[in-house]
Amino acid sequence: RCKMKPFILAIFFLIVILCGSLFSIYYIGQESDVLHKQLVELERHIDSENWDKASSSIKTFKHNWADTDHIWSMLIDHNEIDYINMDLGELEAFIKTKTKEDALAKISSLKWLVKHIPEKEFPVLKNIL
């Protein structure tokens, strides 16, 4: 009976780790979708040169990103988060200066990064090797 105790304990911890991993992957995917939708909306405002709405949208995005950044920092590679923060700072400057082409390029980069992170975290053979 005593010999089974370490085995059961190991199985319990394995289940806890797997459940935590699945939850974090699900959470990252959900947050990524929300952020991507906000970036698509922001892209529409920039494309139509509606700079007031673009300014408002970037503020909303930055507020939401600050909350997400705090949690994602515990779950994923910091380089990815740094890239998003750098692109976000540049995008804000492009919106302030009303530089449409550069702003659209940064939006494209941000959309890719936000969608790439959950794909990178998903446990598939490509990501493990």
N, C-alpha and C positions, 0 to 999 in steps of 0.2 A: 504494500500500500504506500509506503513512503517513497518508493522508487518512482511512482507515477506522478507525484506532486510536482517535481521540476518540469516534467514533460507537459503537464496540464498548464502550468504557469507560462511556459514558453509559447504554447498554442494560444493562450489568452492574449499575451502581448503581441503576437503576430496578427491576430484578428484586430486588435486595437489599432495597430500601425496601418494595416490595410484599410480599415474603415476611415481613419484620419486622412490617408492619402486620397481615397476616393472622394471624400468630402471636399478636400482642398482643390482637387481637379475640377469637380463640379462647380465650386464657388468661383474659381478663376474663369471658367468658361462663361458663367452667367454674367459676371462683372465685365468681361471682355465684350460680350454682346451689347450690354448697356452703353459702354464707352464707344463702341464702334458706331452705334446708332446716333449718338451725340455728335460724333465726328462727321458723319454723313450729313446731318442737319447743318453743321457749321460749314461744311463744304458747299452746300447749296447757297448759303448766305454770301459766302465769298465769291462764288461763281456769278451770282447775280449782282455783285458789288453792293450789297446791302450791309454796309460797314457797321451801322448801329446794331443791327441784329447779330452780326458776326462778333462784335465786342461783347454783347450780352451773352452769346452762346459760349464764347471762350471763357468767360468768368464762371459760368455754370459748370463747364467741363473741368476747369481747374479746381473748383470746389469739390466736385465728385472725385476727381483724380487724387486729390490730397487724402481723402478717406481711403480710397482703394490702394494708393501707394503705401500707406501705413501698414496695411494687412499683407499686401503682396510682398513687401520687403521681407517678411518672415517666411514666405513660401517659395520664392523663386530667386533666380540669379539677379544680383544687383546691377549687372551691366545692362540688362534689358530695361530696367527701371531708369537708369541713368540716361539711356538713349531717349526714352520717352520724355524725361524732364528737360533734356537739352532741346529736343525738337519742339516741345511745348513753349519754351522760352523764346525760341526763334519765331515760332508761329505768331505768338502774341505781338512781337515787334513788327512782323510783316502786316498784321492786321492794323496796328496803330499807324503805320506808314502807308496803308492802303496799297500794298504791293501784291497785286492779285496773283501773278504767276508764281512768285516765291511762296506765297501762302498756300496755294493749291499744291505745290510740290511738297511742302511740309505736312499738309493734311494727308497726302498720299503715303508719306513715310510713317506717320503716326497710325494711320489705319492698318498698315501692314504690320507694324510692331504689336499693336493691340490684338490683332488676330493671330499673330505668330506665337505669342506667349503661351496660350492654352494648347496649341498644337505641339509646341516644344515640350510641354509638361506631361502630355498624355503618354502613358506607358506603352509605346509600340517598339518593335524591335529596332527600327531606325534610330530612335532616341536612346536606346539602351547601349547600342554598340558604339 
